[in-house]
């Protein structure tokens, strides 16, 4: 394999004399020569349209079409705020397309309303693009809620985002991997509002230029660009009634261009109050059992601030800075009734209060240099973040048996610092040959303490065995190279990534230390064959190797109690898991795709449970061996009539686990459908429905779930504002229901959140000044944030 790659990569770079039938070029503005994204590009022959596309964020476009030598073709370019342009060329001479310039319109398009919009879904060879901006998802949602509504994507009961059956994913925002544990990532996505999002890219099988972390691919969130000179901004507010509790949020965004300096800022406030009910039943041998009925009240206050600036050093160089700060105050109250059934019934009550304060501060500095107009670019990105989390909990257990009564408290402060530095270089030799390479260094440090005390004789004393001070440091060095070459209707992309990891852990309280050093090689190969360019028919095959490192909280050996009969502890002996991904996809009739995939994972990391003292359930993570998953997915976009769009996703997959020397197998199904109806000058209606059949994750069996939402949107105030009325989970069928069985116990769990709600949101956009090219601020360096908690 290594020898083949060493031979293949240079051949792909050198061989630029093939008979490629690919048309590509670059589009920029006439004033500042900045690349123009979202330019409509139409390729025609004798007044017949052959293909259409839009330019990317670098102003680049490409067509994969069959062209005839010595035939004349016409390229039409258009973008709001610029004069349209028409260019003719005789194939194969496409040099005129390498640098296309659009002249800015002399007419100021103040308050122009663009009624046309991109389709919700756009499918490319290696990813699916969901255009959030101007869609039914653009207002009144958080990023977390948007992800739950995307076809083929779902969120499990633990908050883990899944893609392609049951595969976990990595989240990126503006090229920055979010290195956060599950709870912190959920909080981050809840704070990010949908009106800040331009589009989301689903990349199930990432090439080598992406970090190898994450077993199920990458979800890339691209934030909205501002496209007017002078001042632009927006204001949004939302109120939601969820059962008998309210939720409301408000936010604002402001952007300004001053000569070579572009600045942007935003602020968001959230208040969320909700009630949750839970039931847990643990059954032991000889039919003894423990049941817990809990009512949980939550109050969440969240605020988030963002600032960004870009300065153009020259026409080809720019320097950008992006910073963000967020703070969350999360209060919870638990009221539980407990029944323990053994030789006789025992009744008890438990109350607890928990406060979690989260603080996140991050900054990214980016330098970019574009030496030519073909799209060649050098980027240097430095990123730093500091995460703190302070958990304070108090527990009070009251029981008929005074020996089972207990009052205790816990304090768990955590601090995580992450720094990364990377350089990426993309060289485009011709529209059919390119080379990418890069190097990256990432450093993670964590300081985690836990202090647990019991109330005894009116004084607090340390609880034996439940006090912990854990220090962890990790350094990762990453390198990659990839090349892409096209011949006629065939595209080949091959790459290799290497990641060297050094880590050390020190549990000071118990003098447990460990260290790791491992090197991983991650090849990727991508092949695409165009069968019919006009109909968009292609076949795509891909392979990649990926890894999942243990999350930082999974390595801490501390044991944390949750209530009377449940605890969780980490495992310092965890090893990373490695996955091999194979896929074969067929795209036809432009808007339909069918894909089969297979994933094989070694050293699979899973949550296991054992019975401890007093029949408590002790959870811990461990490497469980190998797992397999294979499945098939179908997705489509159809237009029954002009004003009605239907996006459908169907999938079936089979999961195979080997856990505690027992096999677990199950075939699962998933279906989702999004309907959008547009009634001009009246309202837009969107209906979203999805169903997931029961599925397994090792020995955890999760029951099926159905959800349906409906929303109504209306543009008002000369289309400057948008009013939206939405109803979520209208049949109130969404719930979390799980079952786990082992030799010495079985656990049945049920949770109901206030998923049925009514919401109303209002968004107002304003602007003053001339049209301009938006600045895109790249961030880099947060795969660590996916794994690092606060």
Protein Blocks (a to p, Z undefined) as FASTA:
>chain_A
ZZmmmmmmmmmmmmmmbccdbdddddddfklopacehiacdddeehiafbdcdddfkopa
cddddddehiacddddddehiacdddddddfbfklmmpccddddfbdcehiacfbdcdfb
dcdfkbccddfbhpaklgopafklmmmmpghiacdfkopaceehjaccdddeehiacddd
fklmmmmmmmpcfklpfbdcddfbacfkbcfehjebccdddddddfbehjdddddddddd
ehjaccddddddddddehjbccdddddddddddddddddddddehhiacddddddddddd
dddddddddddfblmbccdddddddddddddddddddddddfbccddddddddddddddd
dddddddddfbfnopacdddddddddddddddddddddfblklgccdddddddddddddd
dddddddfblkbccddddddddddddddddddddeehiacddehiaccdddddddddddd
dddddehjbccdddddddddddddddfknopacddddddddddddddddfblknopacdd
ddddddddddfklmpmbdcdehjkbccdddfkbccdddddddddddeehiaccddddddd
ehiacddddddehhiacdddddebjaddddddddddddfblklccddddddddddddeeh
iacdddddddddddddddehiaccdddddddddddehjaccdddddddddddddeehhla
ccddddehklopaccddddddfkbccdddddddfbccdddddddddedddddddddddeh
iklmmmpcZZ
